[in-house]
Amino acid sequence: MQQKLLQHRLANGLVILGERMPWLESAAFTMMLPGGTCREPAGREGLAGLTLELSQRGAGALSSREIVERLDFLGVERSSHVSSFHTTMSMASMASVLEPTLEVAASILQSPHFPESELEEARQSALLELASIDDDPAQKCFKELKQLRFGDVFGRSALGSLEGLESVELDECVRFHADFCRPGGAVLALAGNFDWDRLLSAIESLFGAWSGSPSPEPGPVVSKPGVSHLQHDSQQTHIALAYDSVPYCDPEYYRGRGIVSILSDGMSSRLFTEVREKRGLVYAVSASSHSLKNCGSVLCYAGTTSNRAQETLEVTVDTIRAVSQGIDPDELSRLKSRVQTSLVMEQESSAARSSQIAYDWMTLGRVPSRQEVLQEIHALTCESLVQHFHSHPPRGWTLVTIGPEALEFSHAVSP
């Protein structure tokens, strides 16, 4: 089915994007704002997440409890989170209640109460979530990997830090919201079954009086090689590994992403087959693409027993580098089938589509159509993927391990 992206910009700068999916009974929206963790002042790590949480505890004419009751009554599925560069709020509902759902969101974004009585409860909840990663070494490993690789600003965790969360004051949350929750630089992406003209009229009424200019863009992201080990008395070792790749905005992105798919998507992927199935080295192994604006990386994880950790690391790196020796046509065929399946599934989810539209706009300044993505994937060949690998070989390695002993790793200082 031919896809058409609808677009409108309010006088206050808010970009509104829509894609009609009339075969669905649902509708969803994603509001993405430039207020991520990289905007937090030093020593206030966790401010962005705490601000987002408090902004939803009462807004406009609704108390905290009334917001929950209202959205539950409407049958709304919702989520919100902060990332390195953005704060995101998403809601999905039956198409018939999209407008009242947007009314609640408009109140949260424009007139939150920030009740002082809720601050300590929100803080304690955030501290408990932060503490929980000590029980999840894999998550902790990735948290430390991003901090080491991207530095103190761009490598911050959305969970914040103990010192940062304990230091945040209510007026700092209010100011952070005022500084970054603005229509300028924000995007509201909608997908599902809706009447575009009627919806624009409602959005103009709800968001037209909202004001605020875009915030200055943060500086470029630079990745850093390095090695770090966290001592942990255990019979397991957790390995988090990263190396340079092309970012989402790069014309070569789909080739780079295709290689990651061959390495890690599914039980027929190379890492699963070589590291787990053939050698039995791990209970979990994976790789994924990761982009921070101009900076692309591949992030890998392996969980293994400590006595096999060194071998696991070496086999993982060797498996990644073996892509240079060629790609089998069957691997390419599976890659293309997976992408086609994911695009078909996306057509059945208004929530997934609105989220993708918002991310594409914020990252690329445009929204590639499904047809464009399919053309990129269909154009991939075994030869073009190998050529890309030779042009962009794994380098700039960053390694973090958690376990009883540090591992030997020379790749962090040599290509």
N, C-alpha and C positions, 0 to 999 in steps of 0.2 A: 504494500500500500504506500502510495506517495506521501511523503511527510512534508508538512508545511509549518514553519516556525512563525508565529505571530509576535509582533514586537511593538512596544510603545514606551515612551519615556515621559514621566510626569515633569511638570515645571520645576519641581524640587530636585530633580536628578535621578529619582528612583527608576531603574530600568525594569520593565515588566515584559516577561517572555511567556508565551503560551504555546502549547501544542495540544490540539484537540484529538481526543481518542474516543470517538462517539460510540464505539462498540463496547465501552466499559460502563458500569453503573457508578463508578467512583470518580473522585477528583482529588488532587493533592497539590500542595504548594510547598516550596522551599524558599525561605528568606535567608540570603547569605550576606553577611555584613563584614567589613574589613576590621574585625576586632579580635584577632587571635592572640595567642600567648606571646608572640614576638613584640606585642605592644605593651606588655607588662613592665613596670619599672623594676630595676634590679632590687632584689630583696623582697619582692611581692609576687613571687611565683605562685600561681593559683588564683590570682585576682580575676582573670578572665572567666574562669569556670564558676567562681563564687558569685561574681556579678550576674552571670547568666541564671544561676539557680535562684538568687534573690529576686531577680526581675520577674519571676513567674509566681512569686508569693504575694499576690495581690496587685491589681492594676485597674485603673479607671474606676468604674462603679462596682467592681468585683473584688471580694476578699480572696485570700489564698484558697480557702476551702471552696468558695463559689466558682473559681476558675476550674478546679478539678471536677466539681459536680456538673458544671456547664458542658465541659468537653466530654465527660462520660455520658451525659444525657444525649449529646449529639452523636455519640458513637465514634469519636475521633481517635485515631491512632496517631501518637505524636512522639517526637524525639527532638532533642537539642544537644548540641555539643560545641566545643571549641577545638580548633586545630591551630597550627602554627600561624596562619595568616587570617583565619576567618572565625566568626561565630555564626552558627547555623541553627535555624529553627525550622522543623518540618512537621506538617500535619496532613493526614489523609482521612477522607470521610466519604460517605455517600454523596453523590453529586448534588443532590437536593439540599444539602445543608452546608455547602461550601461557603456561602456568603456569611452566615452566622459564625462559622468557624474562623473566617478571616477577621470578623469583628473582635473576637477574643484575642487573636494574635496582634491586631492593631493596638489594642489596649496595653498588652504586655510590652510591645516595642516602644510605644510613645508615652505612656503614663504609668509606669510601674510605681508601686508604693514604697518599696525598699523598707519594709518595717524593721525597726531596730530590734524588736522582740524576736525576730526570726534569725538574726545574724549568727548567734552562737549555735543554734541547732544546725544551720546550714554549714557552719564551719566544722562542727564535729562530724557531720556526715562526710564532708570532704576529707577530713583527717582519717576517718575509718577506711575510706576507699583507697587513700594513699597507702595506708598501712597494710592493706590486703595484698599488695603486690609482693610483700615478703613471703607470702604463701604461694606465689606464682612465679617461680624463677624464670620461666620463659618470658613472661611479660616484663619482669625486672631487667632481664638481659637486653631486650630491645630498648627499654627506656634508657639504659646506660649507653647502648650503642649510639642512639640518636644524639645524646648529650655529647659524647666524645666526637662524633663525626661532624655535627653541625654547630657545635659551640654553645655558649651560655645563652644566647638569644634565640637562635633558630632551632636549637636542639632541646628546648624546654618541653617538658611533659604537660599535657592538659591537666594532669592530676596535681600539678604544682609541687611545692616542697614543704617540708615540715615548718621550716622557719618562715617561709613566705605566707603560708596559710595562717599561722599563729599571729602574724604581724598585721594582716589586712584589717583596716577600719571601715566602718560603714560609709563614711564620706568618700573614701577612695573608690568604693563600688559605684556610688552615685556618679562620681566624676568620670570613671571609666565608661560607664554607660552613656553619659552625655557626650563624651569625646568620640566614641566609635559607633554608637547605635544611631546612625544618621542615614537619610535617604541617599545623599550623595555618595557614590561609590558602591551602593548596595544593589542587589538584584532580587526580584521576586519572580520565581519561575513556577509556572502552573502547568499541569498535565492532567488530562482526563476528559470527562464528558461535561462540557460547559458551553454557554453562549458567550462568545468573546465580547461582543459589544455591551451586553448587559453586565458582564463581569468588570469590564473597564470602568463603567459608570460607578459600580460599587467600590472599586479600588480607589478611584479618584475621590470619592466621598470619605473613605476611611483613612487614606494616606496623603491626600492632597495638601493638608495643612502642616504636615510633618516637615521639619526644616533641618538643615545642617549640610555643610559642604564636605566634600571628600577629605579624608585624612591623607597626609603625605605618605607616599609609598615607602616601605622599608627598603633598606639597601639589598644588594644581591647576596645570595647564599653561596658560601664557599665550603666545600667538604674538605675534611682533613683526614689523612691516614693516621693510624695509631693502633696501639694495642693496650688493652686493660684487662686485668684479672681481678675478680672479686672472690675472696676466700670464703668458702662455704664447706663445712664438714659434712660431706655427703658421699654416697656411692655413685651419684650421678654428676654429670657435667653438662652444662648448657652452653651452647656455642651460638653466638650471634655475629654474623659476618656481613660486611657491605663492601661494594666496589662501585666504581664510576659507571654510569650509563647515560643515555640521552634522556632529557626531561620530556614531559608531556607536550610541550610547545615545539619540540624539535621535529622537522620534516621526516626524520628517520625514526620517529618514535615507534611506529607499528612494527618496524623490523626489530628494534630492541625488545619491544614487548613480546614479539613472536618467539624470540630466543628464550625469554623467561618462561613462556608457556611450555616450550619444549622441555625445559629443565624441570618444571614443577607443577604443571596443571594436570592433575589426575594420576591414577595409579599406574599408568603406562609411561609417565614422565621419567626422564633420565635420573634425577636425583632419587626418586622413590625406588626405581629399579636397581640402580647401581649401588646406592649406599644402604638401602634397607633390605631389598629382596635378595639380591645376589650375595651380599656380604653379611647381612644381619647385624649391621653396626649400630643402628639407631631404632628408637621407637617412634621418632617423628623427625621429618626433614622437609624443608620447604624453601621456596624463593618467591619474591614478589617485587614488582616495580614500585618505586617510590619517587615522587617528584615534589620538590619545593621550588616553585616558580622556575628559575633558570637552572636549577641543579637537579640532575637525575642520578639515581642510585638503584642498585639491586640489593635488597636485604634478604639474607638467608638465615635459616635457623636449623639447628640440629640438636636433638636431645639424646644422650647416650650414657652408657656406664663409664665411670672415670677411667677404668683400665683400658678402654678402647677409644678414648677421646682424641688422642693424638692421631691415631689412624683415621678416625672419622673426619677430622679436619683436613687431612691430606687427601683423602679420597674425594671429599666434597669439592675441594679446589681443583683436583685433577679432572673430575667430571665436568665442571664448568669449563675448564680450558679445552676439554676434548671436543667442544663444539667446533673448534677451528678445523677439525679433521673431516667434517662433513655432517650433513643432516639427511636422514632417511626420508624418502617420499611418504612413507606411512606416518611418520611423525608430523610432517607438514599437513597431511590430510586430516589427522586428528585435531590439529590446531585450528584449521579452518572450520571444521564441524563444531567445535566448542564455541567459537565466536558467533557463528550463525545461530546456534542454540541460545546463547545469552541474549542476542538481539531479539529473537523471537519472544523469549520470556519477558524481556523489558517491555514489549508491547502489551503485556497483560498486567503491568504494574504501573499505575499512575505515580505512585510514590517514588519508585526507582527512576522513572523518567524525569520527574521534576528535579530530583537531586542531581542527575547527570547534566541536565540543561544548565542548572545554576553553576555547577562546577566548571563546565566547559566555558561558560561566559566569563567567569572570574579568572580562569586560567589562560584562555586563548583569546578572549574578546570576541568570540563567535561561537556558534554551536554547529559542529559537523553533523550532517544528516546521517541516518542509518545507511543510506545508499553510498555516501562517501566513505564511511567506515568499511562497508562491505567491499567496495572497490579497492581500498588499501589492502585488505586482507586477501582478496582474490589475486592481487598483483604479487603477493609474496611467492618466492620460489626458494628452493633449497640453496641455490647459488647466491641469491641476493641476501639471504640470511647469513650465510657463511662470510660473504663479502663484508657485510655490516660488522660481523664479529671481528674480522681482521682490521677494519678501520677504527673500531671502538673496542679494543681488547680490554679485559678486566685489569684495572689498575686503581691506584689510590685506595688500597684495601684498609678497612678498619675492622678490628676484631675485639670482641668482648666475651669473656668466658666467666662462668660461675661454677665453682667446684673446688675440690681439695687441692688441685695443683694447676699452675699456669702451663700453657702449651707453648711449644716452639713454633714461631711463625715469622718467616723472613720476608713474606710478600708485602708487608706494610711499608717497607722501605725500598722495595725494588719492583719494577713492573712485571 
